[in-house]
């Protein structure tokens, strides 16, 4: 056989398939002689490209026109009762789109090993998110915990080990007296499938990596990988609050990269999350719809999401709880200018203002004077709340 060629055998098989299914008869046994049409005859434009000939509509120009009127306009909540109604309505839409099913089954936590470190120790655990799905978790337990602070749940798009080793961000938080639960949602970190993503097709390996494959598999069975991971974050909150010695009033949540989006949705669905820090997350879905290329994978996509809401509307559900956006990124994963980020989230700011909590919502850019741990600590402090 000729690799990647439509051979005579394949052409006959294809013709036979169409004849059988469309006409209920057998296809030809032999292929007649024919002369292939020259490429130029088949061109719809002089150079064969709608994009570069600048004639007609491309799929991208159609998307650009469609997204211009999305998401649909909503009435900005102006009173406490309107805000509560908004939270309930959008929360129901989020749960439906993400196919999140809250699970109250036993956590079935099991201890793997405890690793001592300087000033704290790491308990390596697993708990059940849903039947058959164990979520690996590292718990950073300080020797001298702060008595008046709630636990921190940390979710990184690359897994807990990315900042969980010695001298990493999580060590710095633990040595400041914070108890940190670093969670690997399914398919991330320890449970990442063995797939050679690093050997993908260059810059745009996001088009055909393991994450994209898993996302499409989930859609094929009417499920959502993104939603499953949001559910894992919420179960991480369940587990953190099940531990003795943890402040039962709620947790603080930090999400990094794609973890910022899982964390935002988890906070919208679970009021036990008392404050949220979103570091390096996507600015908005409109970024993707406005561009004909992007570096984010299918794992960030929620089908039909812009027909319902965008991320600023999701963030408004959290209004009255502290919410910080750190260095949000655009479609090419470049940090967005502060003025553009604030403009995109004006709807969220207005919702916080209506809730009487405008100071609880901040958007910050990179800080060369303070590392990530320092920024987190300042934002997790009860006294934080100004830009």
C-alpha positions as a Markdown table, in Angstrom:
| # | Residue | x | y | z |
|---|---|---|---|---|
| 1 | Unk | 0.0 | 0.0 | 0.0 |
| 2 | Unk | 1.1 | 3.6 | -0.6 |
| 3 | Unk | 1.3 | 5.5 | 2.7 |
| 4 | Unk | -1.1 | 8.4 | 3.0 |
| 5 | Unk | -2.4 | 7.9 | -0.6 |
| 6 | Unk | -5.9 | 7.3 | -1.9 |
| 7 | Unk | -5.0 | 4.1 | -3.8 |
| 8 | Unk | -7.2 | 2.3 | -6.3 |
| 9 | Unk | -8.1 | -0.2 | -3.6 |
| 10 | Unk | -9.3 | 2.5 | -1.2 |
| 11 | Unk | -11.2 | 4.4 | -4.0 |
| 12 | Unk | -13.1 | 1.2 | -4.9 |
| 13 | Unk | -13.8 | 0.5 | -1.2 |
| 14 | Unk | -15.1 | 4.1 | -0.7 |
| 15 | Unk | -17.3 | 3.9 | -3.8 |
| 16 | Unk | -18.6 | 0.5 | -2.7 |
| 17 | Unk | -19.5 | 1.9 | 0.7 |
| 18 | Unk | -21.5 | 4.9 | -0.8 |
| 19 | Unk | -23.3 | 2.6 | -3.3 |
| 20 | Unk | -24.2 | 0.1 | -0.6 |
| 21 | Unk | -25.5 | 2.7 | 1.9 |
| 22 | Unk | -27.0 | 5.3 | -0.4 |
| 23 | Unk | -28.3 | 3.2 | -3.2 |
| 24 | Unk | -28.6 | -0.3 | -1.7 |
| 25 | Unk | -26.4 | -1.9 | -4.5 |
| 26 | Unk | -22.9 | -3.1 | -5.0 |
| 27 | Unk | -20.2 | -0.7 | -6.2 |
| 28 | Unk | -18.1 | -1.2 | -9.4 |
| 29 | Unk | -15.7 | -4.1 | -9.5 |
| 30 | Unk | -13.2 | -2.1 | -11.6 |
| 31 | Unk | -12.3 | 1.6 | -11.8 |
| 32 | Unk | -12.9 | 3.2 | -15.2 |
| 33 | Unk | -10.2 | 5.2 | -16.8 |
| 34 | Unk | -10.3 | 8.9 | -16.0 |
| 35 | Unk | -8.2 | 12.1 | -16.1 |
| 36 | Unk | -7.8 | 13.9 | -12.7 |
| 37 | Unk | -8.9 | 17.5 | -12.7 |
| 38 | Unk | -6.0 | 19.9 | -12.3 |
| 39 | Unk | -5.8 | 21.6 | -9.0 |
| 40 | Unk | -6.6 | 25.0 | -10.5 |
| 41 | Unk | -10.0 | 23.8 | -11.6 |
| 42 | Unk | -10.9 | 22.8 | -8.1 |
| 43 | Unk | -9.9 | 26.1 | -6.5 |
| 44 | Unk | -12.7 | 28.2 | -5.2 |
| 45 | Unk | -10.4 | 31.2 | -5.2 |
| 46 | Unk | -7.4 | 32.0 | -7.4 |
| 47 | Unk | -4.9 | 30.7 | -4.9 |
| 48 | Unk | -7.0 | 28.0 | -3.2 |
| 49 | Unk | -7.2 | 29.8 | 0.1 |
| 50 | Unk | -10.2 | 31.7 | 1.4 |
| 51 | Unk | -8.1 | 33.2 | 4.1 |
| 52 | Unk | -5.2 | 34.6 | 1.9 |
| 53 | Unk | -7.4 | 35.5 | -1.1 |
| 54 | Unk | -9.6 | 37.5 | 1.4 |
| 55 | Unk | -12.8 | 36.4 | -0.4 |
| 56 | Unk | -15.9 | 35.1 | 1.3 |
| 57 | Unk | -16.1 | 33.9 | 4.9 |
| 58 | Unk | -13.7 | 31.6 | 6.6 |
| 59 | Unk | -14.6 | 29.5 | 9.7 |
| 60 | Unk | -12.7 | 32.1 | 11.7 |
| 61 | Unk | -14.5 | 35.1 | 10.3 |
| 62 | Unk | -17.8 | 33.4 | 11.0 |
| 63 | Unk | -16.7 | 32.7 | 14.6 |
| 64 | Unk | -15.7 | 36.3 | 15.0 |
| 65 | Unk | -19.2 | 37.5 | 13.9 |
| 66 | Unk | -20.9 | 35.0 | 16.1 |
| 67 | Unk | -18.9 | 35.7 | 19.3 |
| 68 | Unk | -19.5 | 39.5 | 18.9 |
| 69 | Unk | -23.0 | 39.0 | 20.5 |
| 70 | Unk | -21.9 | 36.5 | 23.1 |
| 71 | Unk | -22.3 | 35.8 | 25.9 |
| 72 | Unk | -25.9 | 36.9 | 26.1 |
| 73 | Unk | -26.5 | 40.0 | 28.1 |
| 74 | Unk | -27.6 | 39.6 | 31.7 |
| 75 | Unk | -29.1 | 42.0 | 34.2 |
| 76 | Unk | -26.4 | 43.1 | 36.6 |
| 77 | Unk | -27.5 | 42.2 | 40.2 |
| 78 | Unk | -28.1 | 45.5 | 42.1 |
| 79 | Unk | -29.4 | 44.2 | 45.5 |
| 80 | Unk | -28.5 | 41.4 | 47.8 |
| 81 | Unk | -31.6 | 39.4 | 46.8 |
| 82 | Unk | -30.8 | 39.8 | 43.1 |
| 83 | Unk | -27.3 | 38.7 | 43.7 |
| 84 | Unk | -28.5 | 35.6 | 45.5 |
| 85 | Unk | -30.9 | 34.8 | 42.7 |
| 86 | Unk | -28.0 | 35.3 | 40.2 |
| 87 | Unk | -25.8 | 33.0 | 42.1 |
| 88 | Unk | -28.4 | 30.3 | 42.2 |
| 89 | Unk | -29.3 | 30.6 | 38.5 |
| 90 | Unk | -25.8 | 30.7 | 37.1 |
| 91 | Unk | -24.7 | 28.0 | 39.5 |
| 92 | Unk | -27.3 | 25.7 | 38.1 |
| 93 | Unk | -26.2 | 26.5 | 34.5 |
| 94 | Unk | -22.5 | 25.9 | 35.5 |
| 95 | Unk | -23.3 | 22.5 | 37.0 |
| 96 | Unk | -25.4 | 21.5 | 34.0 |
| 97 | Unk | -22.7 | 22.6 | 31.4 |
| 98 | Unk | -19.9 | 21.0 | 33.3 |
| 99 | Unk | -21.9 | 17.9 | 34.2 |
| 100 | Unk | -20.8 | 18.2 | 37.8 |
| 101 | Unk | -22.5 | 15.7 | 40.1 |
| 102 | Unk | -21.8 | 16.4 | 43.8 |
| 103 | Unk | -20.7 | 13.3 | 45.6 |
| 104 | Unk | -21.3 | 12.7 | 49.2 |
| 105 | Unk | -19.9 | 9.1 | 49.3 |
| 106 | Unk | -17.2 | 8.3 | 51.9 |
| 107 | Unk | -13.8 | 9.7 | 51.0 |
| 108 | Unk | -12.0 | 6.4 | 51.7 |
| 109 | Unk | -8.8 | 8.3 | 52.5 |
| 110 | Unk | -5.6 | 6.1 | 52.7 |
| 111 | Unk | -2.2 | 7.1 | 53.9 |
| 112 | Unk | 0.8 | 6.3 | 51.6 |
| 113 | Unk | 3.8 | 7.7 | 53.5 |
| 114 | Unk | 4.9 | 10.7 | 55.6 |
| 115 | Unk | 8.0 | 12.6 | 54.5 |
| 116 | Unk | 9.7 | 14.8 | 57.2 |
| 117 | Unk | 11.1 | 18.1 | 56.0 |
| 118 | Unk | 12.6 | 21.1 | 57.7 |
| 119 | Unk | 9.9 | 22.9 | 59.7 |
| 120 | Unk | 7.1 | 20.8 | 58.4 |
| 121 | Unk | 6.2 | 17.3 | 57.1 |
| 122 | Unk | 4.4 | 16.1 | 54.0 |
| 123 | Unk | 1.6 | 13.4 | 54.4 |
| 124 | Unk | 1.1 | 11.7 | 51.1 |
| 125 | Unk | -2.5 | 10.6 | 50.9 |
| 126 | Unk | -5.2 | 9.5 | 48.4 |
| 127 | Unk | -9.0 | 10.0 | 48.6 |
| 128 | Unk | -11.9 | 8.9 | 46.5 |
| 129 | Unk | -13.5 | 11.6 | 44.2 |
| 130 | Unk | -16.1 | 9.2 | 42.8 |
| 131 | Unk | -16.2 | 5.4 | 42.6 |
| 132 | Unk | -12.8 | 4.1 | 41.3 |
| 133 | Unk | -11.2 | 7.5 | 41.1 |
| 134 | Unk | -8.5 | 8.1 | 43.7 |
| 135 | Unk | -7.0 | 11.6 | 43.9 |
| 136 | Unk | -3.4 | 11.8 | 45.0 |
| 137 | Unk | -2.8 | 14.5 | 47.6 |
| 138 | Unk | 0.2 | 15.9 | 49.5 |
| 139 | Unk | -0.6 | 17.6 | 52.8 |
| 140 | Unk | 2.0 | 20.1 | 54.0 |
| 141 | Unk | 1.7 | 20.2 | 57.8 |
| 142 | Unk | 3.7 | 22.9 | 59.6 |
| 143 | Unk | 5.4 | 22.2 | 62.9 |
| 144 | Unk | 3.9 | 25.4 | 64.2 |
| 145 | Unk | 0.6 | 25.9 | 62.5 |
| 146 | Unk | -1.3 | 29.2 | 62.7 |
| 147 | Unk | -4.2 | 28.6 | 65.0 |
| 148 | Unk | -6.5 | 31.2 | 63.4 |
| 149 | Unk | -6.1 | 30.3 | 59.7 |
| 150 | Unk | -8.0 | 28.0 | 57.5 |
| 151 | Unk | -6.4 | 25.3 | 55.3 |
| 152 | Unk | -5.2 | 26.1 | 51.8 |
| 153 | Unk | -6.2 | 23.9 | 48.9 |
| 154 | Unk | -3.7 | 24.2 | 46.0 |
| 155 | Unk | -4.3 | 23.0 | 42.4 |
| 156 | Unk | -1.6 | 23.3 | 39.7 |
| 157 | Unk | -2.2 | 22.4 | 36.1 |
| 158 | Unk | 1.1 | 20.3 | 36.1 |
| 159 | Unk | 0.4 | 18.6 | 39.4 |
| 160 | Unk | 1.4 | 19.0 | 43.0 |
| 161 | Unk | 5.0 | 18.1 | 42.5 |
| 162 | Unk | 5.5 | 21.3 | 40.3 |
| 163 | Unk | 5.7 | 23.5 | 43.4 |
| 164 | Unk | 5.7 | 20.7 | 46.1 |
| 165 | Unk | 9.3 | 19.8 | 46.3 |
| 166 | Unk | 11.8 | 21.4 | 48.7 |
| 167 | Unk | 12.3 | 25.1 | 48.2 |
| 168 | Unk | 9.1 | 25.3 | 46.2 |
| 169 | Unk | 6.1 | 27.6 | 46.8 |
| 170 | Unk | 4.3 | 25.1 | 49.0 |
| 171 | Unk | 7.2 | 24.7 | 51.3 |
| 172 | Unk | 7.3 | 28.5 | 51.8 |
| 173 | Unk | 3.6 | 28.5 | 52.7 |
| 174 | Unk | 4.0 | 25.6 | 55.1 |
| 175 | Unk | 6.9 | 27.3 | 56.8 |
| 176 | Unk | 4.7 | 30.3 | 57.4 |
| 177 | Unk | 2.3 | 28.1 | 59.4 |
| 178 | Unk | -0.2 | 27.3 | 56.7 |
| 179 | Unk | -1.6 | 23.8 | 56.2 |
| 180 | Unk | -1.7 | 23.2 | 52.5 |
| 181 | Unk | -3.5 | 20.4 | 50.6 |
| 182 | Unk | -2.0 | 20.0 | 47.1 |
| 183 | Unk | -4.3 | 18.0 | 44.9 |
| 184 | Unk | -3.7 | 16.2 | 41.7 |
| 185 | Unk | -7.0 | 16.2 | 39.8 |
| 186 | Unk | -7.6 | 13.2 | 37.6 |
| 187 | Unk | -5.2 | 12.9 | 34.6 |
| 188 | Unk | -2.8 | 15.4 | 36.1 |
| 189 | Unk | 0.5 | 14.8 | 38.0 |
| 190 | Unk | 0.7 | 11.2 | 39.4 |
| 191 | Unk | -2.3 | 10.1 | 37.2 |
| 192 | Unk | -1.2 | 11.7 | 34.0 |
| 193 | Unk | -1.4 | 9.1 | 31.2 |
| 194 | Unk | 1.9 | 7.9 | 29.6 |
| 195 | Unk | 1.7 | 10.0 | 26.4 |
| 196 | Unk | 4.7 | 11.6 | 24.7 |
| 197 | Unk | 3.3 | 15.1 | 24.7 |
| 198 | Unk | 6.8 | 16.6 | 24.7 |
| 199 | Unk | 7.4 | 15.0 | 21.3 |
| 200 | Unk | 4.3 | 16.6 | 19.7 |
| 201 | Unk | 4.2 | 18.8 | 16.6 |
| 202 | Unk | 6.1 | 21.8 | 17.9 |
| 203 | Unk | 4.5 | 24.9 | 19.2 |
| 204 | Unk | 0.9 | 23.7 | 18.6 |
| 205 | Unk | 1.3 | 20.3 | 20.2 |
| 206 | Unk | -1.8 | 21.2 | 22.2 |
| 207 | Unk | -3.9 | 20.2 | 19.1 |
| 208 | Unk | -3.0 | 16.5 | 19.5 |
| 209 | Unk | -1.7 | 15.8 | 23.0 |
| 210 | Unk | -3.0 | 13.4 | 25.7 |
| 211 | Unk | -5.1 | 16.2 | 27.2 |
| 212 | Unk | -6.9 | 16.8 | 24.0 |
| 213 | Unk | -7.5 | 13.1 | 23.4 |
| 214 | Unk | -9.0 | 12.7 | 26.9 |
| 215 | Unk | -11.2 | 15.7 | 26.4 |
| 216 | Unk | -12.6 | 14.4 | 23.1 |
| 217 | Unk | -13.2 | 10.9 | 24.7 |
| 218 | Unk | -15.2 | 12.5 | 27.5 |
| 219 | Unk | -17.3 | 14.5 | 25.0 |
| 220 | Unk | -18.0 | 11.3 | 23.0 |
| 221 | Unk | -19.7 | 9.8 | 26.0 |
| 222 | Unk | -21.5 | 13.1 | 26.9 |
| 223 | Unk | -19.2 | 13.8 | 29.8 |
| 224 | Unk | -16.8 | 16.7 | 30.5 |
| 225 | Unk | -13.1 | 16.2 | 31.6 |
| 226 | Unk | -13.1 | 19.8 | 32.7 |
| 227 | Unk | -16.2 | 19.2 | 34.8 |
| 228 | Unk | -14.7 | 16.0 | 36.3 |
| 229 | Unk | -11.7 | 18.0 | 37.4 |
| 230 | Unk | -13.8 | 20.7 | 39.0 |
| 231 | Unk | -15.5 | 18.0 | 40.9 |
| 232 | Unk | -12.2 | 16.7 | 42.0 |
| 233 | Unk | -11.3 | 20.1 | 43.4 |
| 234 | Unk | -14.6 | 20.2 | 45.4 |
| 235 | Unk | -13.9 | 16.7 | 46.7 |
| 236 | Unk | -10.5 | 18.1 | 47.7 |
| 237 | Unk | -12.3 | 20.7 | 49.8 |
| 238 | Unk | -14.4 | 17.8 | 51.3 |
| 239 | Unk | -11.2 | 16.0 | 52.3 |
| 240 | Unk | -9.5 | 19.1 | 53.7 |
| 241 | Unk | -12.5 | 19.8 | 55.9 |
| 242 | Unk | -12.7 | 16.2 | 57.0 |
| 243 | Unk | -9.3 | 16.4 | 58.7 |
| 244 | Unk | -9.0 | 17.0 | 62.4 |
| 245 | Unk | -7.3 | 20.2 | 63.4 |
| 246 | Unk | -8.5 | 22.0 | 60.3 |
| 247 | Unk | -10.7 | 25.1 | 60.7 |
| 248 | Unk | -14.1 | 24.0 | 59.7 |
| 249 | Unk | -15.4 | 27.4 | 58.6 |
| 250 | Unk | -14.0 | 26.8 | 55.1 |
| 251 | Unk | -10.8 | 26.7 | 53.0 |
| 252 | Unk | -8.8 | 29.1 | 50.9 |
| 253 | Unk | -8.1 | 28.0 | 47.3 |
| 254 | Unk | -5.2 | 28.7 | 45.0 |
| 255 | Unk | -5.3 | 27.7 | 41.3 |
| 256 | Unk | -2.3 | 27.9 | 38.9 |
| 257 | Unk | -2.6 | 27.9 | 35.1 |
| 258 | Unk | -5.5 | 25.7 | 34.1 |
| 259 | Unk | -5.9 | 25.1 | 37.8 |
| 260 | Unk | -7.1 | 28.7 | 38.1 |
| 261 | Unk | -10.2 | 27.9 | 36.0 |
| 262 | Unk | -11.0 | 24.7 | 37.9 |
| 263 | Unk | -10.7 | 26.7 | 41.1 |
| 264 | Unk | -12.9 | 29.5 | 39.8 |
| 265 | Unk | -15.7 | 27.1 | 38.9 |
| 266 | Unk | -15.3 | 25.2 | 42.2 |
| 267 | Unk | -15.6 | 28.4 | 44.1 |
| 268 | Unk | -18.7 | 29.3 | 42.1 |
| 269 | Unk | -20.3 | 26.0 | 43.1 |
| 270 | Unk | -19.1 | 25.7 | 46.7 |
| 271 | Unk | -19.4 | 28.5 | 49.2 |
| 272 | Unk | -17.1 | 26.6 | 51.7 |
| 273 | Unk | -14.3 | 28.1 | 49.6 |
| 274 | Unk | -13.8 | 31.4 | 51.5 |
| 275 | Unk | -11.3 | 33.0 | 49.2 |
| 276 | Unk | -9.7 | 32.3 | 45.8 |
| 277 | Unk | -6.4 | 33.2 | 44.2 |
| 278 | Unk | -6.3 | 32.6 | 40.4 |
| 279 | Unk | -2.7 | 32.7 | 39.1 |
| 280 | Unk | -2.0 | 32.7 | 35.3 |
| 281 | Unk | -5.4 | 31.6 | 34.2 |
| 282 | Unk | -7.1 | 32.3 | 30.9 |
| 283 | Unk | -8.6 | 35.8 | 30.9 |
| 284 | Unk | -11.8 | 34.8 | 29.1 |
| 285 | Unk | -13.3 | 32.4 | 26.5 |
| 286 | Unk | -13.8 | 35.4 | 24.2 |
| 287 | Unk | -10.0 | 35.5 | 23.7 |
| 288 | Unk | -10.2 | 32.1 | 22.1 |
| 289 | Unk | -13.3 | 32.8 | 20.0 |
| 290 | Unk | -11.7 | 36.1 | 18.6 |
| 291 | Unk | -8.5 | 34.4 | 17.5 |
| 292 | Unk | -7.8 | 31.9 | 14.7 |
| 293 | Unk | -5.0 | 30.2 | 16.7 |
| 294 | Unk | -4.3 | 29.7 | 20.4 |
| 295 | Unk | -2.0 | 27.6 | 22.6 |
| 296 | Unk | -4.7 | 26.4 | 25.0 |
| 297 | Unk | -5.8 | 22.8 | 24.5 |
| 298 | Unk | -9.3 | 21.2 | 24.3 |
| 299 | Unk | -9.0 | 20.5 | 28.0 |
| 300 | Unk | -10.0 | 24.2 | 28.7 |
| 301 | Unk | -13.1 | 24.1 | 26.5 |
| 302 | Unk | -16.6 | 23.8 | 27.7 |
| 303 | Unk | -18.9 | 23.2 | 24.6 |
| 304 | Unk | -21.5 | 26.0 | 24.1 |
| 305 | Unk | -20.1 | 28.0 | 27.1 |
| 306 | Unk | -20.3 | 31.4 | 25.4 |
| 307 | Unk | -23.9 | 30.8 | 24.7 |
| 308 | Unk | -24.4 | 31.0 | 28.4 |
| 309 | Unk | -21.6 | 33.0 | 30.1 |
| 310 | Unk | -17.9 | 33.9 | 30.1 |
| 311 | Unk | -15.4 | 33.9 | 33.0 |
| 312 | Unk | -16.3 | 37.4 | 34.3 |
| 313 | Unk | -19.9 | 36.2 | 34.8 |
| 314 | Unk | -18.6 | 33.1 | 36.6 |
| 315 | Unk | -16.4 | 35.3 | 38.8 |
| 316 | Unk | -19.4 | 37.4 | 39.8 |
| 317 | Unk | -20.9 | 34.3 | 41.4 |
| 318 | Unk | -18.1 | 34.6 | 44.0 |
| 319 | Unk | -19.0 | 38.2 | 44.8 |
| 320 | Unk | -18.6 | 39.0 | 48.5 |
| 321 | Unk | -15.7 | 36.5 | 48.9 |
| 322 | Unk | -12.1 | 37.6 | 48.3 |
| 323 | Unk | -11.1 | 36.9 | 44.7 |
| 324 | Unk | -7.7 | 37.7 | 43.2 |
| 325 | Unk | -6.6 | 37.4 | 39.6 |
| 326 | Unk | -2.8 | 37.3 | 39.2 |
| 327 | Unk | -1.3 | 37.8 | 35.7 |
| 328 | Unk | -4.2 | 36.4 | 33.6 |
| 329 | Unk | -3.1 | 35.2 | 30.1 |
| 330 | Unk | -4.6 | 35.5 | 26.6 |
| 331 | Unk | -5.1 | 33.0 | 23.8 |
| 332 | Unk | -1.3 | 32.6 | 23.2 |
| 333 | Unk | -0.6 | 32.3 | 27.0 |
| 334 | Unk | 0.9 | 35.8 | 27.1 |
| 335 | Unk | 0.3 | 37.9 | 30.2 |
| 336 | Unk | -2.5 | 40.4 | 29.6 |
| 337 | Unk | -2.0 | 44.1 | 30.3 |
| 338 | Unk | -3.6 | 45.2 | 33.6 |
| 339 | Unk | -5.9 | 47.7 | 31.9 |
| 340 | Unk | -7.2 | 45.1 | 29.5 |
| 341 | Unk | -7.8 | 42.6 | 32.2 |
| 342 | Unk | -9.7 | 45.1 | 34.3 |
| 343 | Unk | -11.8 | 46.1 | 31.3 |
| 344 | Unk | -12.6 | 42.5 | 30.7 |
| 345 | Unk | -13.7 | 42.0 | 34.3 |
| 346 | Unk | -15.7 | 45.2 | 34.7 |
| 347 | Unk | -18.8 | 43.1 | 35.0 |
| 348 | Unk | -17.3 | 41.3 | 37.9 |
| 349 | Unk | -16.2 | 44.5 | 39.6 |
| 350 | Unk | -19.7 | 45.9 | 39.3 |
| 351 | Unk | -21.2 | 42.8 | 40.9 |
| 352 | Unk | -18.7 | 43.1 | 43.8 |
| 353 | Unk | -19.7 | 46.7 | 44.2 |
| 354 | Unk | -23.3 | 45.8 | 44.3 |
| 355 | Unk | -22.5 | 43.3 | 47.0 |
| 356 | Unk | -20.7 | 46.0 | 49.0 |
| 357 | Unk | -17.4 | 44.2 | 48.6 |
| 358 | Unk | -15.6 | 45.9 | 45.8 |
| 359 | Unk | -12.3 | 45.9 | 47.7 |
| 360 | Unk | -12.4 | 42.1 | 47.9 |
| 361 | Unk | -11.9 | 41.8 | 44.1 |
| 362 | Unk | -8.4 | 42.5 | 42.8 |
| 363 | Unk | -6.5 | 42.0 | 39.6 |
| 364 | Unk | -2.7 | 42.2 | 39.8 |
| 365 | Unk | 0.2 | 41.8 | 37.4 |
| 366 | Unk | 3.6 | 40.3 | 37.8 |
| 367 | Unk | 5.5 | 41.5 | 40.8 |
| 368 | Unk | 9.3 | 41.4 | 40.3 |
| 369 | Unk | 9.9 | 42.3 | 44.0 |
| 370 | Unk | 7.9 | 39.4 | 45.5 |
| 371 | Unk | 7.8 | 35.8 | 44.4 |
| 372 | Unk | 4.6 | 33.7 | 44.0 |
| 373 | Unk | 4.6 | 32.5 | 47.6 |
| 374 | Unk | 5.0 | 36.1 | 48.8 |
| 375 | Unk | 2.0 | 37.2 | 46.7 |
| 376 | Unk | -0.1 | 34.3 | 47.9 |
| 377 | Unk | 0.7 | 35.1 | 51.5 |
| 378 | Unk | -0.3 | 38.7 | 51.1 |
| 379 | Unk | -3.5 | 37.8 | 49.4 |
| 380 | Unk | -4.4 | 35.0 | 51.9 |
| 381 | Unk | -3.9 | 37.4 | 54.8 |
| 382 | Unk | -7.2 | 38.6 | 56.3 |
| 383 | Unk | -6.1 | 42.2 | 56.0 |
| 384 | Unk | -5.6 | 42.0 | 52.2 |
| 385 | Unk | -8.1 | 43.6 | 49.9 |
| 386 | Unk | -6.6 | 46.5 | 48.0 |
| 387 | Unk | -4.8 | 46.9 | 44.8 |
